[in-house]
Amino acid sequence: MTVPLGSEDVENYFVYNKNPLTGKKQGCHRQLKKARRFAKEQYLFNIESNNMNDSPYCCIRAICKPRMRQTVSVGEGKVAHNYSVSVVLVKRTGKIEEGRCNCKAGKSGLCSHVGGLLFTAVDVKNACTSKPCEWMKPTTSNKPTPQRLENIQFSFNEDAPQKTLPKHSIPRWTMQGP
């Protein structure tokens, strides 16, 4: 089942959603800009989705490379090489319920890593390999019917420039007898 998630949904989540920690509306335009860059530059990998069969929700998770550092601080005194990112979506509507990341801003679900995962999910959903094959469809145009060579009318284009062949290129046919 495909979730109807679009880039407008991601933008609305970052611009109009309230921070669950403070309860205030945050226009996360800077995080949104960085999120687009994370998706475009393919910082997210090992993307997995769980359809959760009986639930109205689905979960997407991935690993995100840090932009400049080799190791990053995740939690209190812990160090890792990557960020762990996850998102919960409503299957039927594509509404983003929750986002989590183990970066400092990730508890609110409004960090650029979460946005990068969401934009990557939108790009994967809209990829050309997700669509049915269109180059193998039979053509509906009228196919030419084969004709015998003697029934074909050849015409001479008088406006076309005529090219004369050099002497040495004209074949000389000779009959050779026994």
C-alpha positions, -999 to +999 in steps of 0.1 A: +000+000+000+014+034-009+010+063+014-002+095-002+027+116+010+038+147-009+064+174-005+035+199+004+028+176+034+064+178+045+065+216+042+032+220+061+046+197+089+076+219+093+059+253+090+026+248+108+032+219+132+036+227+170+067+216+188+055+188+211+080+198+238+070+235+240+035+235+225+045+266+204+041+268+166+075+269+150+081+280+114+111+257+108+121+272+075+159+268+081+154+231+090+132+227+059+159+241+037+185+218+052+161+188+049+158+194+012+196+194+009+199+162+029+175+145+005+191+159-026+226+150-016+215+115-004+226+117+032+200+091+042+206+054+037+193+020+049+158+032+045+132+007+058+095+009+060+071-011+082+035-013+070+022-025+105-006-046+089-034-042+114-026-006+123-037+026+105-001+038+108+032+029+090+067+036+101+098+047+080+133+047+095+167+053+082+203+063+091+215+098+083+251+107+078+262+139+096+271+167+073+306+176+085+317+155+115+330+120+117+312+113+150+282+130+165+268+133+200+236+114+205+221+116+239+239+122+271+276+114+266+270+090+238+288+092+205+278+077+172+289+078+135+253+084+122+219+097+133+190+073+136+158+088+122+122+075+122+088+088+111+052+076+118+026+083+090-011+077+087-015+052+059-047+064+044-041+102+045-003+105+045-004+128+076+029+129+095+021+119+130+055+119+146+092+122+137+121+112+159+159+116+156+187+110+181+202+144+174+198+173+199+168+188+180+153+154+172+131+150+202+108+176+188+106+157+155+113+189+136+150+185+129+164+186+094+172+148+095+135+140+099+127+163+070+155+147+049+139+113+055+105+126+046+117+143+014+136+111+005+104+091+010+086+115-014+113+112-040+114+074-038+076+072-040+077+094-072+106+077-088+103+065-124+109+029-113+078+031-091+056+037-121+044+010-146+065+003-177+055+027-205+081+020-231+068-016-237+032-006-244+019-015-278+013+014-301-023+023-310-013+040-342-021+023-376+007+000-386+017+001-422+007-030-441+033-047-462+031-042-500+047-059-529+077-040-544+060-037-578+030-020-562+051+008-546+051+041-564+085+058-561+088+095-568+117+117-576+122+149-555+132+175-581+141+201-554+167+178-538+203+185-549+217+159-572+250+145-565+271+130-593+293+100-585+330+101-594+341+080-623+360+055-603+331+046-581+308+035-610+310-003-611+320-019-643+301-050-651+317-074-674+305-107-685+330-134-682+325-164-701+340-199-698 
